[in-house]
Amino acid sequence: MMRMTGFIVALMVTAAIFVICVDGNEFFDRREIKVLRHLKRFNKPAVKSIKSEDGDVIDCVPALDHPLLKNHTIQMRPSFYPVSDSTYTKREAKAAITQVWHKTGECPKSTVPIRRTKKEDLLRPKSIGSFGRKSHQSIPRTTTFDPTLGHQYVLMGVRNGKFYGTEAAINLWKPNVQIPKEYSLTQTWVVSGNGSSLNTIEAGWQVYPELYDDNNPRFFVYWTRDGYRKTGCYNLLCSGFVQTSNRYTVGGSITTISRYRGTQYDLSILIWKDQKTGNWWLRVNEKDVIGYWPGSLFSSLGREATRVEWGGEIINSRTGGRHNHIYGKWAFCRRRF
């Protein structure tokens, strides 16, 4: 009887281990299927692929096969360009920014360069669903250097008006970020609404290891129409920003970095609303039109912005008692819209 009991217990333990293993395999299979489904959505068949020395793969995707253009009539160029009121761009000859992948190739006309998403990219964040998205805490509320706060901003801007564009020349640097979940960025915001009705358009450069798996400064765009809750994403990681340029890729590493007491480089950004179509266009380098955010993405920004802001933002975890820094020198320009 004792032997039989021991045999039954052994069978039960073996069965339990077997069930755990089967359930575990099913979990990993489901996750693998989910990862593959997302990769298929992000990465489209390319006319040409360019391997960059920073580890990126840039896929040159036909413009009409762009992943964001389903049921959307593409606008290839804005209907007008703003006229500058500023002397900033006239008094300084600025070198155009370049990206690392430019060293090894270029995308043909009628294609757009899209940074390929890898399996490892999807596995770094806490969940696949959060990949490429900000949290609702990413709303700038104040200007603060308080070292006890994990999310910090340095901002300036204008509020309580009707605005149809913003321009900024933002100094380019390569700040150190200690852990992958931290980031350092500098950007311009076009904003309307508040709380869950907050609409934003954002563009600038950032160092963000969790998103890009390196510490390179990268050109980025972002948007939301509900205060970062369910809508919006970085770059081309969800339907939203429509890229039309074959010269630059959003999310690409920047090579032109300022040096202390040396050559200074600026990322020149212009965002303006096309009054004819309602789309918000993005231009860099005084001449390179990158693409646009369709006006249909937004609620209140479909009409106008009520404030524009410029500045920097960090996530600071105080790892090892150290503090991340906000880098930036901003020159702000006005334009006639």
N, C-alpha and C positions, 0 to 999 in steps of 0.2 A: 504493500500500500504506500509506504514512504517513497519507494522508488518511482511508482506511478505518479505520485504528486509532483516529485521533482521533475519528471519528464514533462508533465503538463505545464509546469511553471516555465521550463525551458522553452517549450513551444510558444507560450504566450509572449515571452520576452523577444524571441526571434520574430514573431508576427508583428510585435510593436515596432521593432527596428525596421522591418520591411515596410510597414505602413509609413513610418517617418521618411524613409528613403524615397518611396514613391511620391509622397506629397511634396517633398523637397524638389524632386525632379520636375514635377508638374509646375511648381512655382517658377523654377528657372526657365522651363520651356515657355510659360506664359510671358515671362519678362523678355525673353529672347524674341518672341514673336512681336511683342510691343515695340521693342527697339528696332527691329527690322522694318516694321510698318512706318515708324517715324523717319527712319533713314530714307525709305522710298519716297516719302512725302517731301523731305528736304532736298534730296539730290535727284536732279533730273538728267536725262541723257544729254551729253555734251558733244558739241562739234569738235572741241579741242580741250585738253586738260593740261594744266601747267603746274609742274612741281616746283614749289618755292623753297629756297634754302632755309626758311624759318619753319619748315615742316608742313605748311599749308599746301593743299591742292586746290587750285582755282579752276573751276569748270566754266568753259565758255558756252553758255546755253543760248540757243536761238531766242531772240527777243519775244517772238510770238508763243514760245513754249515756256516762258517765264512762269514759275510756280504760282505767282500772285495774280496772273492775268485771266483766270477763269471768270467768264461772264463780265469781263471788264474791257472797255474800249480804250486802248492805250493812247495817251497823248505823248507824242514823241518829242515835242518841244513846247515851251511856254508861249503864250500868245503875246507877251511883252516882257521887257526887262526893265527893272527900276533904274532911275537916274540918281547918281550919287550926289549928296549934299556935302560929303565929307572930303577933307583934304588929306586924310590919313593915307589913303591908298595912293595918292599922287606924290606925296613927299618921300615915300620909301619904296625902293625897288625890291620886291619880295620874290624869293625863289619859289617856284611851284613845289609843293610837296610831292614826294615819290613814295611808292610802296615796294616792299621787298620783292614781291613776285614780278615786278617790272624788269628785274635783272635777267629773268630767264624766258620771257616771252610776252606776247600781247594777244588779246582776243580780237578775232576778226570783226569787221563791221557787221551790224545787224545781230550781234550777240551781246550778252551781258555777263561779266565775270562774277561768279558766285562762289564763295568760299565753301568747300565741301564739308559737310558735317560728318564726323566720324563716330563710331560706336562708343569710343572712350569719352567723347564730349557729352553724350547722353547719360553716362554712368557717373559723372562727377557730382552733379547736383543731388540734393536729397531725394528728388523724384524726377522722373522723366517729364511730367507735366509742368514742372517749374523751370525747365531748361529755357534759358533765354528771356526770362521774365523777371521784372522787379516785384518787390512786395509793396503793399499799400503804404508801408512806412516810408517809401521813397518820395514823399511829397515834401518839398522844401518849405518849412514853416518859419524858420528864423535863421539869423546869421549868428553862428556860435563857434567858439574855440574851446568850449568846455571839454577837458580831457576825459571826463567821466562818461560822456555820451558816446555810444558806439557809431551813431550815424551823424555826420557833421557836414555843415555847409558853410561856404563863404559866398554871399550873393550880393548883387546890386541889380537894380532894375527900375522900371517905371510901371505904374499901376493906374487903375481906374480911368482907362481911356479906350479908344478904339484903334487897334493896331493891325496892320496888314503885312508886317514883315519885321525882320531883325537882321542886323549884320554885326559880326564880331571878328576881330583878328586875335587869335588865341595862341600864345607862346607854346611851343612843343617841347616837352621834356620826357624823361624816362624815370619816373619815381620808383623806389623800391617798395614792393608790397610783400609783407612777411608770410602770410598764409593764403591759400587759394580763395577762401571765402571773402577776403578783403578786396577792396578796389580803390583806385584813385582816378578821378576823372575831372575834366573841365569842359564846359559846354555852354550853349545858349538854350533857353527855354522860350517857347511861345505858348501862352497859357490862357485858358478861360474856364469859368466854372469853379466849383469847390466841392470838397468831399467826394461822394460817389459819383458826382456829375463833373468831376475835374477832367478837362481835355488838355493834353499837352502834345507838343511836337518838340523833339530834342535832337541836338546834333553836337558832336565834339570829338574828343579823343579820350581814351581810357586805358588803364592797365588793370586787367581783371583775369587772374589765372584760372579761376573756376570755369569761366566761360570759354577761354581761349587756350588754356593749358600752357601758358608762358607768361613772361613779364614784359612783353613788348607793348609799346604804346600803339593803339589801334584806333582807326577812324570808325565812328559808330553813329547810328541813328536809333531813335526810339519814339514810341507814341503810345498814348492811351486815351480812352474816352470815358472811363469810369473810375478814375482815381487809382489805377494800377491793380484793380481787383481781378477782372477776368479778361480784359482786352489789352492788346499791345504786346510788344516784344522788342528785343534788340534786332537790328539789321533786317535780315530776310527770313527770320525764324518763325514767322507767322504771316498770314495775309495782311498787307498794310502798305508799307513803302514799296513803290514801283520804281525799280532802277532802269534807267534808259542809257546810261553811259557805258561804253565798252572800255574805258580807260581806268576807272577806279572801282574797287570793290569795297562795299561797306563791311566792316569787320576785318579789313586787311591791315597788316603791320605797316607802320610808317618808318621810313629810313632817315628822313630829314629831322634830326633831333638837335635842339639847342645845346650849347656847351657853356659852362660857367666861364665868364671872361673870354668867350670865343664867339663863333658865328651863332646868330639867333635866327630861328625859323618860326614862322607863324602859320597856323592853319586858319585861312581866311574863309569864313562861312557866311553865306547870305541865304536867308529863307524868306520867301515872299508869296503872297497869295495871288494867283492868277484870277483876276476879277471875271474873266470870261467863262472859265470852267469851274472855278471854286477850288481848284487843286492848289496845294501848298508846295512850291518848288524849292529845291536845294541846289546851291552852287558852291563850289570851292575854287580857290586859286584865281579868283577874279574872272574866270572864263569857263571853267569846267562844270557844266550842268550835270548833276548826278542822277536826278530823278525827282519823284514827287510823292506826297501823301495825298491820295484822293480826298476831296472834300466830303465825299459821302461816308468816310470813316467816322466822322465826328458829329456831335450835336451842336454845341455852342460855337465851336471853332469853325463850323460850317458857315458862320456869319463873319465873325472877326475875333481877334484876340483881345482880351481886356488887360493883359499885362505881358511884358517881355522881361526876361531876366538873363543875367550872365554870371558865371561864377564856377566854383569848384565844389566837389562832393567826395567824401571818403567813407568807407566802413573801417572803423578802428577797433580792433579787439584787444589792444594793449598787450599783445603777445610778448612775454618776457619783459614787461614793463615799458616797452617801446611804443612810440606813437607814430602812426602814419601821417604824412603831410599832404596838404593840398598845394599843388603846384599850379602856377599860372600867372601870366601877365596878360591883361586883357586891354585891348583898345576897342572902344565901341563907336560905331559909325551910324549916322542917320542916313536914310535914303528917302527920296520922294516916291510914294506908292500911289 
